[in-house]
Amino acid sequence: MAGVEVAGRVPAAMSETVRVAVQQVFMDGLHNAVWAAVAITAAAGVTAAFLLRGTVAGRHAVPRPQEAGDTSQVEREVPAGTA
């Protein structure tokens, strides 16, 4: 970090204090960035859930298992014996 380099150039009496302060400020900024990312991700998730409610799953959806006696879509559309 550049701040640690600067801490090495200040007088010896202040060097340790400056180094600790630089590291603390760096960690505070990192934590704030992580919390901002968490908030943005949560907001995006809520927005996506709101905008996608009621939509039908696309072609990558897993079909539901059919019940016994259920007819397939093809069997409902094409009468028996005609295919």
JODA-V581315 format. One record per residue. N is the residue number from 0. PHI is phi in whole degrees, 0 to 359 (none if undefined). Layout:
# JODA-V581315
n:N phi:PHI
n:N phi:PHI
This chain:
# JODA-V581315
n:0 phi:none
n:1 phi:292
n:2 phi:296
n:3 phi:292
n:4 phi:298
n:5 phi:295
n:6 phi:299
n:7 phi:287
n:8 phi:266
n:9 phi:282
n:10 phi:305
n:11 phi:304
n:12 phi:294
n:13 phi:255
n:14 phi:303
n:15 phi:294
n:16 phi:297
n:17 phi:294
n:18 phi:298
n:19 phi:296
n:20 phi:296
n:21 phi:297
n:22 phi:295
n:23 phi:295
n:24 phi:296
n:25 phi:299
n:26 phi:294
n:27 phi:299
n:28 phi:296
n:29 phi:296
n:30 phi:297
n:31 phi:297
n:32 phi:295
n:33 phi:294
n:34 phi:295
n:35 phi:296
n:36 phi:295
n:37 phi:298
n:38 phi:296
n:39 phi:294
n:40 phi:295
n:41 phi:296
n:42 phi:297
n:43 phi:294
n:44 phi:296
n:45 phi:295
n:46 phi:297
n:47 phi:296
n:48 phi:298
n:49 phi:294
n:50 phi:286
n:51 phi:263
n:52 phi:296
n:53 phi:79
n:54 phi:272
n:55 phi:273
n:56 phi:298
n:57 phi:281
n:58 phi:290
n:59 phi:269
n:60 phi:289
n:61 phi:274
n:62 phi:293
n:63 phi:286
n:64 phi:293
n:65 phi:276
n:66 phi:283
n:67 phi:298
n:68 phi:86
n:69 phi:291
n:70 phi:260
n:71 phi:283
n:72 phi:297
n:73 phi:296
n:74 phi:295
n:75 phi:285
n:76 phi:274
n:77 phi:249
n:78 phi:298
n:79 phi:299
n:80 phi:84
n:81 phi:258
n:82 phi:266
